[in-house]
Amino acid sequence: MDETDIIPKKFMTIKEGLVEISIPEFEKISSDAPVFYNPVMEFNRDISILALQQFQKELEKPINICDLFGGSGIRAIRYKKELENVGEVSVNDISSEAIEFEKINSENNNLSLNFHQKEANILLREFRGKFDVVDVDPFGTPSYFIDSLGYSIKKNSMICVTATDTSALCGTYIEPCIRKYNSKPNKSEYCHETGIRILIGFIALRFGKYKKYIEPKLSHSSQHYMRLYLKVYKSSKSTDESLKENIGHIIHCNKCLYRTFSKGLALAINIHCPECGEDLIIAGPLWIGKIQDQKFIDGMINEIPLKNLKTSKKILKLLTTCSEEANSLITFHDIHQISKVLKISAPKLSEVLKTLKKEGFSAARTHFNPLGIKTDCDINSLKKIIYDLSIDSKAI
Ligand SMILES: C[S@@+](CC[C@H](N)C(=O)[O-])C[C@H]1O[C@@H](n2cnc3c(N)ncnc32)[C@H](O)[C@@H]1O
């Protein structure tokens, strides 16, 4: 990158939600920009407004929030302005330039925030037990901050975590995933779901030593990032139970697309596919428990008309699918991939969903893939349904 790309030429004004901020003008969205702002993440910040409001309503008291990686301050400023019953909002950034703009921007919006210029791990350790919500929105991986977060976070709180290193979590690069998340990924058709489960599993395992356990409220993979909203509780017995119940592996056959899962840190599974005999591919350890909370997400959906969000239509679409998939099994099938294996043209997704339900199987769409189906139907019966539908549609 040319150095001129990162030298501010003038300032630009940005309107988002109910606030207006100014930042040094930039030509490229990059971590090298003097103050970081990514307009694409408005969708992410809009969803955060809904999630934190829902969390506050469930907690039934004002919430103190820490935006650990403030950048321009847009996120923290919007939390203070747009959330009902918000207590203190603290904003942190390691960069002095970012802090300068966070101060100017909150003043221009007539809001009073607490400002910190600390390395994120230091802030978390110094301010242990102080926040009801900690928002972790770093560059790339959040893995460097998870241990301090586990140490710092108090019980009955919420953590919001972004990861943009999706190529590692989804298995394009295996070694970085093992290094950062101590888990083996698998680049299958549902690699984004596997990636989200690796991220949740990593957090759950790191929090365990502090006797803290998590409950996913909303998990989504959108654009170039993954985002989690997790409630945190404390109890050694429940942490043990949660890890026993929710940590495991996903086992996948690349040849016939059979898949299953195994509970526990140790694998309790044959290494050959029971359907076709091929060597199985194993991903994990990762989270095999629920990754969506339907009641929480439905609460967020009810909140949409009450907030002034530019992206509300898109949010409604995402949240409706997340709510629908909330009670489904792990992984999903891509009907185009199955059709490719069967060497047929793919039937309509709606027809496959309808037939599965008619035959007594569960069937739901998934936000991870518009061609994906979450079902309890075994792979061979699913192939037969897809094959028959494809042949029938040709006969018409
Ligand atoms: C992705 S940006 C944050 C974007 C912001 N949350 C938003 O929604 O617009 C990451 C920010 O973290 C800051 N940062 C990077 N490493 C840090 C660290 N170790 N501790 C604290 N801040 C850090 C950077 O200066 C940058 O402003």
Ligand as a Chemical Component Dictionary entry (heavy atoms), coordinates in Angstrom:
data_LIG
# 
_chem_comp.id                   LIG 
_chem_comp.type                 NON-POLYMER 
_chem_comp.pdbx_formal_charge   0 
_chem_comp.three_letter_code    LIG 
# 
loop_
_chem_comp_atom.comp_id 
_chem_comp_atom.atom_id 
_chem_comp_atom.alt_atom_id 
_chem_comp_atom.type_symbol 
_chem_comp_atom.charge 
_chem_comp_atom.model_Cartn_x 
_chem_comp_atom.model_Cartn_y 
_chem_comp_atom.model_Cartn_z 
_chem_comp_atom.pdbx_ordinal 
LIG C1  C1  C 0  -11.893 -3.265 13.918 1  
LIG S1  S1  S 1  -11.430 -1.780 14.689 2  
LIG C2  C2  C 0  -12.790 -1.431 15.723 3  
LIG C3  C3  C 0  -14.023 -1.020 15.003 4  
LIG C4  C4  C 0  -15.153 -0.539 15.867 5  
LIG N1  N1  N 0  -15.484 -1.484 16.915 6  
LIG C5  C5  C 0  -16.373 -0.226 14.996 7  
LIG O1  O1  O 0  -17.441 -0.865 15.148 8  
LIG O2  O2  O -1 -16.265 0.655  14.130 9  
LIG C6  C6  C 0  -10.223 -2.287 15.826 10 
LIG C7  C7  C 0  -9.659  -1.180 16.703 11 
LIG O3  O3  O 0  -8.890  -1.823 17.722 12 
LIG C8  C8  C 0  -7.747  -1.044 18.021 13 
LIG N2  N2  N 0  -6.752  -1.987 18.584 14 
LIG C9  C9  C 0  -5.946  -2.844 17.905 15 
LIG N3  N3  N 0  -5.267  -3.629 18.761 16 
LIG C10 C10 C 0  -5.657  -3.268 20.022 17 
LIG C11 C11 C 0  -5.334  -3.735 21.318 18 
LIG N4  N4  N 0  -4.481  -4.742 21.501 19 
LIG N5  N5  N 0  -5.946  -3.146 22.384 20 
LIG C12 C12 C 0  -6.841  -2.142 22.204 21 
LIG N6  N6  N 0  -7.171  -1.646 20.983 22 
LIG C13 C13 C 0  -6.607  -2.212 19.906 23 
LIG C14 C14 C 0  -7.364  -0.383 16.713 24 
LIG O4  O4  O 0  -6.681  0.824  16.950 25 
LIG C15 C15 C 0  -8.744  -0.187 16.031 26 
LIG O5  O5  O 0  -9.232  1.106  16.241 27 
# 
loop_
_chem_comp_bond.comp_id 
_chem_comp_bond.atom_id_1 
_chem_comp_bond.atom_id_2 
_chem_comp_bond.value_order 
_chem_comp_bond.pdbx_ordinal 
LIG C1  S1  SING 1  
LIG S1  C2  SING 2  
LIG S1  C6  SING 3  
LIG C2  C3  SING 4  
LIG C3  C4  SING 5  
LIG C4  N1  SING 6  
LIG C4  C5  SING 7  
LIG C5  O1  DOUB 8  
LIG C5  O2  SING 9  
LIG C6  C7  SING 10 
LIG C7  O3  SING 11 
LIG C7  C15 SING 12 
LIG O3  C8  SING 13 
LIG C8  N2  SING 14 
LIG C8  C14 SING 15 
LIG N2  C9  SING 16 
LIG N2  C13 SING 17 
LIG C9  N3  DOUB 18 
LIG N3  C10 SING 19 
LIG C10 C11 SING 20 
LIG C10 C13 DOUB 21 
LIG C11 N4  SING 22 
LIG C11 N5  DOUB 23 
LIG N5  C12 SING 24 
LIG C12 N6  DOUB 25 
LIG N6  C13 SING 26 
LIG C14 O4  SING 27 
LIG C14 C15 SING 28 
LIG C15 O5  SING 29 
# 
